[in-house]
Amino acid sequence: MASDAKDVRALLVREARTVARRDGSRSIEAEHVLLALAATRTTSAARMLAEAGLTEETIRAALDREWEQSLAVAGIAVRIGLLPEATPDESRNPHIGDSTRLLLKRAMDAPPKLAGRLGPLRILVGILDTERGRVARALQAAGVDRAALRTRAAEALAAGDH
């Protein structure tokens, strides 16, 4: 995906929808957007994620650890690797979930304000602005300094990268 695409948001949502569909999800959530961002590879956002040790594979592993830890809090011991994989449903058209709506709002609100320009870096800032939820817990489980990564992304955004 090129970073100069006219409507990066639509492309990311299309990519994130593919990820959600592959995961058997009914909705496109923040973790699907994060995975789609990491998959772009040619954008500043993907490079920042990779430099922080966050590739598609490490993000998935962190999400699995987060799920296992969340279930353990409820007294349920589950090993993700022992469970069957989700069955992708190509006929399913996942809708935009609440966590994606929230990250898109945060992305649009991030300074500097740019009318209509919502690129991968701005979306990454929106993801990293979320202090609670599955992505924040997964990044913590992966040992990522979310605040430092967010600062770095915001600085690049302020410097004119998108």
FENQUI-V401572 format. One record per helix or strand. SS is the DSSP state (hx for helix, st for strand). FROM is the first residue (numbers start at 1). TO is the last residue. If there is no record, write none. Layout:
# FENQUI-V401572
ss = <SS | SS>
from = <FROM | FROM>
to = <TO | TO>
This chain:
# FENQUI-V401572
ss = <hx | st | hx | hx | hx | hx | st | hx | hx | hx | hx>
from = <8 | 27 | 30 | 44 | 56 | 80 | 95 | 98 | 120 | 134 | 146>
to = <22 | 28 | 40 | 51 | 73 | 82 | 96 | 109 | 128 | 141 | 158>
